[in-house]
Amino acid sequence: MTEQDMLNEHKRIFISASGELVNNNTNSLIEDDVITGIIDPPLEAMDIIKSRFLSVAKANNLILKTDVLNQLLSNYKDKLKEKFIKIGDKRKKFVSKHIEKIEDDKSLNLVKELKKELVKFDKEIKKESKELVLDLINKELVSKIDNINSEIEPKYKKEMIRFLQVTYVKQFLELLEMKLIVKDTILLNSLKEYLDRFIFTTENSHLFD
């Protein structure tokens, strides 16, 4: 095996390990932070959509068809989960593509450049997320709000629609942005550690003398 072969193998190992890191980081972002943390929290009391429906109903002496409400929320969440799983796949491909472009003479720039690219990527993800959340809110909840209780008065229906289309979407995006920042920071710090080891090995290993 030539020196170049060994360098190539060393780079392949770095890219493979980094790819695994990206997968784990993104899976945690989507499954733990977004799906479990925002879309479908483990406790019913943490479900801000259902909580708002129930509080508005209680304040106005309305009896909701909770089985219908639960089904509508389940449909909304299931479709939103599917969308975010696809976003997660997009993030994996995006980050991995940049890692695979690593060049020996420019390896120190990898994390710095990726950090800038992630800022742009996250901005696009937030825009895409706003559109898809609002679209599903309208299709799965707003358009079917009368099914929950046909006696809901117009002003209370208007209140719920405004909450769903404005307040909820705003809160969702704020939480998503926070989760993205945290996961990006963890990913970049971990990649820097991997890269430091990669550079140290290539510069100090006797195999490359």
C-alpha atoms as an extended CHARMM CRD file, in Angstrom:
* protein
*
       209  EXT
         1         1  MET       CA              0.0000000000        0.0000000000        0.0000000000  PROA      1               0.0000000000
         2         2  THR       CA              1.4190000000        3.3730000000       -1.0310000000  PROA      2               0.0000000000
         3         3  GLU       CA              1.4710000000        6.4690000000        1.1250000000  PROA      3               0.0000000000
         4         4  GLN       CA             -1.3450000000        7.9380000000       -0.9740000000  PROA      4               0.0000000000
         5         5  ASP       CA             -3.3950000000        4.7750000000       -0.4840000000  PROA      5               0.0000000000
         6         6  MET       CA             -2.9650000000        5.0960000000        3.2730000000  PROA      6               0.0000000000
         7         7  LEU       CA             -3.9470000000        8.7530000000        3.1800000000  PROA      7               0.0000000000
         8         8  ASN       CA             -7.0290000000        7.8910000000        1.1500000000  PROA      8               0.0000000000
         9         9  GLU       CA             -7.9780000000        5.1310000000        3.5860000000  PROA      9               0.0000000000
        10        10  HSD       CA             -7.4790000000        7.4810000000        6.5160000000  PROA      10              0.0000000000
        11        11  LYS       CA             -9.7410000000       10.0430000000        4.8080000000  PROA      11              0.0000000000
        12        12  ARG       CA            -12.3370000000        7.3480000000        4.0890000000  PROA      12              0.0000000000
        13        13  ILE       CA            -12.4240000000        6.3990000000        7.7750000000  PROA      13              0.0000000000
        14        14  PHE       CA            -12.8320000000       10.0650000000        8.7470000000  PROA      14              0.0000000000
        15        15  ILE       CA            -15.6920000000       10.5650000000        6.2840000000  PROA      15              0.0000000000
        16        16  SER       CA            -17.3970000000        7.3570000000        7.3940000000  PROA      16              0.0000000000
        17        17  ALA       CA            -17.1570000000        8.2470000000       11.0910000000  PROA      17              0.0000000000
        18        18  SER       CA            -18.3400000000       11.7890000000       10.3850000000  PROA      18              0.0000000000
        19        19  GLY       CA            -21.2700000000       10.4570000000        8.3820000000  PROA      19              0.0000000000
        20        20  GLU       CA            -22.3370000000        8.3090000000       11.3160000000  PROA      20              0.0000000000
        21        21  LEU       CA            -22.0890000000       11.3640000000       13.5450000000  PROA      21              0.0000000000
        22        22  VAL       CA            -24.3010000000       13.3460000000       11.1560000000  PROA      22              0.0000000000
        23        23  ASN       CA            -26.8980000000       10.5560000000       11.0650000000  PROA      23              0.0000000000
        24        24  ASN       CA            -27.0560000000       10.2500000000       14.8480000000  PROA      24              0.0000000000
        25        25  ASN       CA            -27.1860000000       14.0120000000       15.3260000000  PROA      25              0.0000000000
        26        26  THR       CA            -29.9770000000       14.4570000000       12.7730000000  PROA      26              0.0000000000
        27        27  ASN       CA            -31.9690000000       11.4650000000       14.0460000000  PROA      27              0.0000000000
        28        28  SER       CA            -31.8700000000       12.9800000000       17.5120000000  PROA      28              0.0000000000
        29        29  LEU       CA            -32.9250000000       16.3700000000       16.1180000000  PROA      29              0.0000000000
        30        30  ILE       CA            -35.9230000000       14.9570000000       14.2620000000  PROA      30              0.0000000000
        31        31  GLU       CA            -37.0460000000       12.1280000000       16.5640000000  PROA      31              0.0000000000
        32        32  ASP       CA            -36.2640000000       13.5770000000       19.9900000000  PROA      32              0.0000000000
        33        33  ASP       CA            -36.3460000000       17.3390000000       19.5290000000  PROA      33              0.0000000000
        34        34  VAL       CA            -38.9490000000       17.8630000000       16.8070000000  PROA      34              0.0000000000
        35        35  ILE       CA            -41.2860000000       14.8670000000       16.8820000000  PROA      35              0.0000000000
        36        36  THR       CA            -41.2780000000       14.0680000000       20.6050000000  PROA      36              0.0000000000
        37        37  GLY       CA            -40.4020000000       17.5550000000       21.7990000000  PROA      37              0.0000000000
        38        38  ILE       CA            -42.6270000000       19.7400000000       19.6090000000  PROA      38              0.0000000000
        39        39  ILE       CA            -45.0810000000       17.7860000000       17.4480000000  PROA      39              0.0000000000
        40        40  ASP       CA            -46.1450000000       14.9790000000       19.7610000000  PROA      40              0.0000000000
        41        41  PRO       CA            -45.0310000000       15.6220000000       23.3690000000  PROA      41              0.0000000000
        42        42  PRO       CA            -45.2420000000       12.6490000000       25.7640000000  PROA      42              0.0000000000
        43        43  LEU       CA            -47.7520000000       14.2740000000       28.1220000000  PROA      43              0.0000000000
        44        44  GLU       CA            -51.2170000000       15.3570000000       27.0010000000  PROA      44              0.0000000000
        45        45  ALA       CA            -50.9010000000       18.4720000000       29.1240000000  PROA      45              0.0000000000
        46        46  MET       CA            -47.9200000000       19.5130000000       26.9830000000  PROA      46              0.0000000000
        47        47  ASP       CA            -49.9890000000       19.4310000000       23.7780000000  PROA      47              0.0000000000
        48        48  ILE       CA            -50.5400000000       23.1570000000       23.2320000000  PROA      48              0.0000000000
        49        49  ILE       CA            -53.1300000000       22.7140000000       20.4720000000  PROA      49              0.0000000000
        50        50  LYS       CA            -55.3440000000       20.3910000000       22.4730000000  PROA      50              0.0000000000
        51        51  SER       CA            -54.8720000000       22.4570000000       25.6100000000  PROA      51              0.0000000000
        52        52  ARG       CA            -56.0320000000       25.5810000000       23.7930000000  PROA      52              0.0000000000
        53        53  PHE       CA            -59.0800000000       23.8550000000       22.3140000000  PROA      53              0.0000000000
        54        54  LEU       CA            -60.0860000000       22.5980000000       25.7500000000  PROA      54              0.0000000000
        55        55  SER       CA            -59.4600000000       25.8900000000       27.5480000000  PROA      55              0.0000000000
        56        56  VAL       CA            -61.5060000000       27.8690000000       24.9970000000  PROA      56              0.0000000000
        57        57  ALA       CA            -64.3130000000       25.3250000000       25.2460000000  PROA      57              0.0000000000
        58        58  LYS       CA            -64.3020000000       25.4390000000       29.0470000000  PROA      58              0.0000000000
        59        59  ALA       CA            -64.3050000000       29.2380000000       29.1290000000  PROA      59              0.0000000000
        60        60  ASN       CA            -67.3500000000       29.2830000000       26.8640000000  PROA      60              0.0000000000
        61        61  ASN       CA            -69.2470000000       26.3210000000       28.3000000000  PROA      61              0.0000000000
        62        62  LEU       CA            -68.8180000000       24.2590000000       25.1570000000  PROA      62              0.0000000000
        63        63  ILE       CA            -68.6580000000       20.4870000000       25.0330000000  PROA      63              0.0000000000
        64        64  LEU       CA            -66.2070000000       19.2420000000       22.4300000000  PROA      64              0.0000000000
        65        65  LYS       CA            -66.2800000000       15.9040000000       20.6760000000  PROA      65              0.0000000000
        66        66  THR       CA            -62.9410000000       14.8450000000       22.1180000000  PROA      66              0.0000000000
        67        67  ASP       CA            -62.7920000000       11.6880000000       20.0170000000  PROA      67              0.0000000000
        68        68  VAL       CA            -63.0610000000       13.8200000000       16.8750000000  PROA      68              0.0000000000
        69        69  LEU       CA            -60.5120000000       16.3070000000       18.2120000000  PROA      69              0.0000000000
        70        70  ASN       CA            -58.0910000000       13.5040000000       19.0480000000  PROA      70              0.0000000000
        71        71  GLN       CA            -58.4470000000       12.0170000000       15.5660000000  PROA      71              0.0000000000
        72        72  LEU       CA            -57.9030000000       15.3610000000       13.8680000000  PROA      72              0.0000000000
        73        73  LEU       CA            -54.8050000000       16.0150000000       15.9720000000  PROA      73              0.0000000000
        74        74  SER       CA            -53.5110000000       12.4990000000       15.2760000000  PROA      74              0.0000000000
        75        75  ASN       CA            -53.9200000000       12.9800000000       11.5170000000  PROA      75              0.0000000000
        76        76  TYR       CA            -52.1820000000       16.3560000000       11.6580000000  PROA      76              0.0000000000
        77        77  LYS       CA            -49.2730000000       15.0300000000       13.7130000000  PROA      77              0.0000000000
        78        78  ASP       CA            -48.7710000000       11.9160000000       11.6020000000  PROA      78              0.0000000000
        79        79  LYS       CA            -48.5270000000       13.9450000000        8.4030000000  PROA      79              0.0000000000
        80        80  LEU       CA            -46.2430000000       16.5020000000       10.0200000000  PROA      80              0.0000000000
        81        81  LYS       CA            -43.9500000000       13.7370000000       11.2840000000  PROA      81              0.0000000000
        82        82  GLU       CA            -43.6560000000       12.3610000000        7.7490000000  PROA      82              0.0000000000
        83        83  LYS       CA            -42.6710000000       15.8060000000        6.4760000000  PROA      83              0.0000000000
        84        84  PHE       CA            -39.9850000000       16.2600000000        9.1190000000  PROA      84              0.0000000000
        85        85  ILE       CA            -38.5120000000       12.8070000000        8.5500000000  PROA      85              0.0000000000
        86        86  LYS       CA            -37.9500000000       13.9300000000        4.9510000000  PROA      86              0.0000000000
        87        87  ILE       CA            -36.3960000000       17.1800000000        6.1980000000  PROA      87              0.0000000000
        88        88  GLY       CA            -34.0770000000       15.0890000000        8.3640000000  PROA      88              0.0000000000
        89        89  ASP       CA            -33.0110000000       13.0450000000        5.3310000000  PROA      89              0.0000000000
        90        90  LYS       CA            -32.3330000000       16.2880000000        3.4710000000  PROA      90              0.0000000000
        91        91  ARG       CA            -30.1370000000       17.5420000000        6.3420000000  PROA      91              0.0000000000
        92        92  LYS       CA            -28.1290000000       14.3100000000        6.4020000000  PROA      92              0.0000000000
        93        93  LYS       CA            -27.4380000000       14.5150000000        2.6760000000  PROA      93              0.0000000000
        94        94  PHE       CA            -26.6140000000       18.2210000000        2.8620000000  PROA      94              0.0000000000
        95        95  VAL       CA            -24.0510000000       17.9070000000        5.6650000000  PROA      95              0.0000000000
        96        96  SER       CA            -22.5410000000       14.6560000000        4.3810000000  PROA      96              0.0000000000
        97        97  LYS       CA            -22.0580000000       16.1770000000        0.9380000000  PROA      97              0.0000000000
        98        98  HSD       CA            -19.9390000000       18.9610000000        2.4420000000  PROA      98              0.0000000000
        99        99  ILE       CA            -17.8930000000       16.5670000000        4.5660000000  PROA      99              0.0000000000
       100       100  GLU       CA            -17.1200000000       14.3850000000        1.5470000000  PROA      100             0.0000000000
       101       101  LYS       CA            -15.6270000000       17.4150000000       -0.2190000000  PROA      101             0.0000000000
       102       102  ILE       CA            -12.8050000000       17.6190000000        2.3210000000  PROA      102             0.0000000000
       103       103  GLU       CA             -9.4050000000       18.3440000000        0.7820000000  PROA      103             0.0000000000
       104       104  ASP       CA             -6.1220000000       17.6100000000        2.5380000000  PROA      104             0.0000000000
       105       105  ASP       CA             -4.7540000000       21.1010000000        2.0060000000  PROA      105             0.0000000000
       106       106  LYS       CA             -8.0030000000       22.7870000000        3.0630000000  PROA      106             0.0000000000
       107       107  SER       CA             -9.2220000000       20.5150000000        5.8310000000  PROA      107             0.0000000000
       108       108  LEU       CA             -8.9730000000       23.2400000000        8.4520000000  PROA      108             0.0000000000
       109       109  ASN       CA            -11.6740000000       25.1760000000        6.6160000000  PROA      109             0.0000000000
       110       110  LEU       CA            -14.1940000000       22.3290000000        6.7440000000  PROA      110             0.0000000000
       111       111  VAL       CA            -15.9620000000       23.2140000000       10.0070000000  PROA      111             0.0000000000
       112       112  LYS       CA            -15.8140000000       26.9580000000        9.3510000000  PROA      112             0.0000000000
       113       113  GLU       CA            -17.3840000000       26.5900000000        5.9020000000  PROA      113             0.0000000000
       114       114  LEU       CA            -19.9570000000       24.0840000000        7.1110000000  PROA      114             0.0000000000
       115       115  LYS       CA            -21.0170000000       26.4690000000        9.8750000000  PROA      115             0.0000000000
       116       116  LYS       CA            -21.7970000000       29.1610000000        7.2900000000  PROA      116             0.0000000000
       117       117  GLU       CA            -23.6220000000       26.7010000000        5.0670000000  PROA      117             0.0000000000
       118       118  LEU       CA            -25.7390000000       25.4310000000        7.9660000000  PROA      118             0.0000000000
       119       119  VAL       CA            -26.9140000000       28.9720000000        8.6920000000  PROA      119             0.0000000000
       120       120  LYS       CA            -28.2220000000       29.1990000000        5.1100000000  PROA      120             0.0000000000
       121       121  PHE       CA            -29.6570000000       25.6910000000        5.2560000000  PROA      121             0.0000000000
       122       122  ASP       CA            -31.4720000000       26.3300000000        8.5400000000  PROA      122             0.0000000000
       123       123  LYS       CA            -32.9830000000       29.5100000000        7.1180000000  PROA      123             0.0000000000
       124       124  GLU       CA            -34.4180000000       27.5180000000        4.2180000000  PROA      124             0.0000000000
       125       125  ILE       CA            -35.6330000000       24.7720000000        6.5680000000  PROA      125             0.0000000000
       126       126  LYS       CA            -37.4270000000       27.2990000000        8.7450000000  PROA      126             0.0000000000
       127       127  LYS       CA            -39.1180000000       28.7930000000        5.6590000000  PROA      127             0.0000000000
       128       128  GLU       CA            -40.1020000000       25.3390000000        4.3920000000  PROA      128             0.0000000000
       129       129  SER       CA            -41.3410000000       24.3450000000        7.8510000000  PROA      129             0.0000000000
       130       130  LYS       CA            -43.5340000000       27.4260000000        8.1510000000  PROA      130             0.0000000000
       131       131  GLU       CA            -45.1800000000       26.6480000000        4.8220000000  PROA      131             0.0000000000
       132       132  LEU       CA            -45.7880000000       22.9750000000        5.5240000000  PROA      132             0.0000000000
       133       133  VAL       CA            -47.0020000000       23.5040000000        9.1200000000  PROA      133             0.0000000000
       134       134  LEU       CA            -49.4330000000       26.2120000000        8.0290000000  PROA      134             0.0000000000
       135       135  ASP       CA            -50.6310000000       24.0920000000        5.1080000000  PROA      135             0.0000000000
       136       136  LEU       CA            -51.3320000000       21.0940000000        7.3420000000  PROA      136             0.0000000000
       137       137  ILE       CA            -52.9230000000       23.2690000000       10.0210000000  PROA      137             0.0000000000
       138       138  ASN       CA            -55.3790000000       24.5810000000        7.4450000000  PROA      138             0.0000000000
       139       139  LYS       CA            -56.0860000000       21.2160000000        5.8260000000  PROA      139             0.0000000000
       140       140  GLU       CA            -56.2480000000       19.0040000000        8.9210000000  PROA      140             0.0000000000
       141       141  LEU       CA            -57.5900000000       21.3560000000       11.6030000000  PROA      141             0.0000000000
       142       142  VAL       CA            -58.9350000000       24.7170000000       10.4680000000  PROA      142             0.0000000000
       143       143  SER       CA            -61.0700000000       23.3000000000        7.6520000000  PROA      143             0.0000000000
       144       144  LYS       CA            -62.5270000000       20.6960000000       10.0200000000  PROA      144             0.0000000000
       145       145  ILE       CA            -62.9650000000       22.7640000000       13.1560000000  PROA      145             0.0000000000
       146       146  ASP       CA            -66.7760000000       22.6160000000       12.9280000000  PROA      146             0.0000000000
       147       147  ASN       CA            -66.6050000000       18.8230000000       13.2750000000  PROA      147             0.0000000000
       148       148  ILE       CA            -65.4210000000       19.2390000000       16.8740000000  PROA      148             0.0000000000
       149       149  ASN       CA            -68.5400000000       21.1520000000       17.9070000000  PROA      149             0.0000000000
       150       150  SER       CA            -71.0740000000       22.6280000000       15.4990000000  PROA      150             0.0000000000
       151       151  GLU       CA            -72.2170000000       25.0670000000       18.2020000000  PROA      151             0.0000000000
       152       152  ILE       CA            -68.9520000000       26.9750000000       18.3930000000  PROA      152             0.0000000000
       153       153  GLU       CA            -69.8300000000       30.6430000000       17.9690000000  PROA      153             0.0000000000
       154       154  PRO       CA            -68.0520000000       32.5650000000       15.1820000000  PROA      154             0.0000000000
       155       155  LYS       CA            -65.9440000000       34.7370000000       17.5120000000  PROA      155             0.0000000000
       156       156  TYR       CA            -64.5990000000       31.7130000000       19.3840000000  PROA      156             0.0000000000
       157       157  LYS       CA            -63.9850000000       29.8660000000       16.1370000000  PROA      157             0.0000000000
       158       158  LYS       CA            -62.0910000000       32.9300000000       14.9250000000  PROA      158             0.0000000000
       159       159  GLU       CA            -60.0390000000       32.8910000000       18.1370000000  PROA      159             0.0000000000
       160       160  MET       CA            -59.0600000000       29.2580000000       17.6200000000  PROA      160             0.0000000000
       161       161  ILE       CA            -58.1910000000       29.7770000000       13.9690000000  PROA      161             0.0000000000
       162       162  ARG       CA            -56.0090000000       32.7620000000       14.8200000000  PROA      162             0.0000000000
       163       163  PHE       CA            -54.2580000000       30.7290000000       17.5070000000  PROA      163             0.0000000000
       164       164  LEU       CA            -53.5730000000       27.8790000000       15.0830000000  PROA      164             0.0000000000
       165       165  GLN       CA            -52.4730000000       29.9870000000       12.1200000000  PROA      165             0.0000000000
       166       166  VAL       CA            -50.5040000000       32.6330000000       13.9920000000  PROA      166             0.0000000000
       167       167  THR       CA            -49.5730000000       31.8700000000       17.6040000000  PROA      167             0.0000000000
       168       168  TYR       CA            -49.0270000000       28.1340000000       17.2440000000  PROA      168             0.0000000000
       169       169  VAL       CA            -47.0210000000       28.4430000000       14.0280000000  PROA      169             0.0000000000
       170       170  LYS       CA            -44.8630000000       31.1900000000       15.5930000000  PROA      170             0.0000000000
       171       171  GLN       CA            -44.1890000000       29.0900000000       18.7050000000  PROA      171             0.0000000000
       172       172  PHE       CA            -43.4330000000       26.0360000000       16.5760000000  PROA      172             0.0000000000
       173       173  LEU       CA            -40.8580000000       27.9020000000       14.4930000000  PROA      173             0.0000000000
       174       174  GLU       CA            -39.2210000000       29.4880000000       17.5530000000  PROA      174             0.0000000000
       175       175  LEU       CA            -38.7990000000       26.0780000000       19.1750000000  PROA      175             0.0000000000
       176       176  LEU       CA            -37.5510000000       24.5790000000       15.9110000000  PROA      176             0.0000000000
       177       177  GLU       CA            -34.9640000000       27.3280000000       15.5050000000  PROA      177             0.0000000000
       178       178  MET       CA            -33.7070000000       26.7550000000       19.0470000000  PROA      178             0.0000000000
       179       179  LYS       CA            -33.4310000000       22.9880000000       18.4550000000  PROA      179             0.0000000000
       180       180  LEU       CA            -31.5510000000       23.5490000000       15.1810000000  PROA      180             0.0000000000
       181       181  ILE       CA            -29.0450000000       25.8790000000       16.8430000000  PROA      181             0.0000000000
       182       182  VAL       CA            -28.3620000000       23.4030000000       19.6570000000  PROA      182             0.0000000000
       183       183  LYS       CA            -27.9570000000       20.4040000000       17.3450000000  PROA      183             0.0000000000
       184       184  ASP       CA            -25.8060000000       22.3780000000       14.8720000000  PROA      184             0.0000000000
       185       185  THR       CA            -23.5030000000       23.4460000000       17.7090000000  PROA      185             0.0000000000
       186       186  ILE       CA            -23.1380000000       19.8740000000       18.9650000000  PROA      186             0.0000000000
       187       187  LEU       CA            -22.5140000000       18.6040000000       15.4450000000  PROA      187             0.0000000000
       188       188  LEU       CA            -19.8880000000       21.2350000000       14.5920000000  PROA      188             0.0000000000
       189       189  ASN       CA            -18.0320000000       20.7680000000       17.8870000000  PROA      189             0.0000000000
       190       190  SER       CA            -17.9670000000       16.9980000000       17.4100000000  PROA      190             0.0000000000
       191       191  LEU       CA            -16.8230000000       17.3150000000       13.8080000000  PROA      191             0.0000000000
       192       192  LYS       CA            -14.0300000000       19.6470000000       14.9220000000  PROA      192             0.0000000000
       193       193  GLU       CA            -12.8130000000       16.9700000000       17.3380000000  PROA      193             0.0000000000
       194       194  TYR       CA            -12.8770000000       14.3700000000       14.5610000000  PROA      194             0.0000000000
       195       195  LEU       CA            -11.0820000000       16.7490000000       12.2160000000  PROA      195             0.0000000000
       196       196  ASP       CA             -8.4170000000       17.6140000000       14.7930000000  PROA      196             0.0000000000
       197       197  ARG       CA             -7.6620000000       13.9010000000       15.1940000000  PROA      197             0.0000000000
       198       198  PHE       CA             -7.6270000000       13.4450000000       11.4280000000  PROA      198             0.0000000000
       199       199  ILE       CA             -5.1450000000       16.2870000000       10.9430000000  PROA      199             0.0000000000
       200       200  PHE       CA             -2.9740000000       15.2150000000       13.8740000000  PROA      200             0.0000000000
       201       201  THR       CA             -2.7440000000       11.6650000000       12.5460000000  PROA      201             0.0000000000
       202       202  THR       CA             -1.8730000000       12.7130000000        8.9940000000  PROA      202             0.0000000000
       203       203  GLU       CA              0.7810000000       15.1290000000       10.2590000000  PROA      203             0.0000000000
       204       204  ASN       CA              2.3440000000       12.9800000000       12.9490000000  PROA      204             0.0000000000
       205       205  SER       CA              1.8780000000        9.3430000000       12.0070000000  PROA      205             0.0000000000
       206       206  HSD       CA              5.1210000000        7.5640000000       11.1030000000  PROA      206             0.0000000000
       207       207  LEU       CA              3.1690000000        5.6790000000        8.4460000000  PROA      207             0.0000000000
       208       208  PHE       CA              3.2490000000        8.8180000000        6.3290000000  PROA      208             0.0000000000
       209       209  ASP       CA              6.9960000000        9.5140000000        6.8030000000  PROA      209             0.0000000000
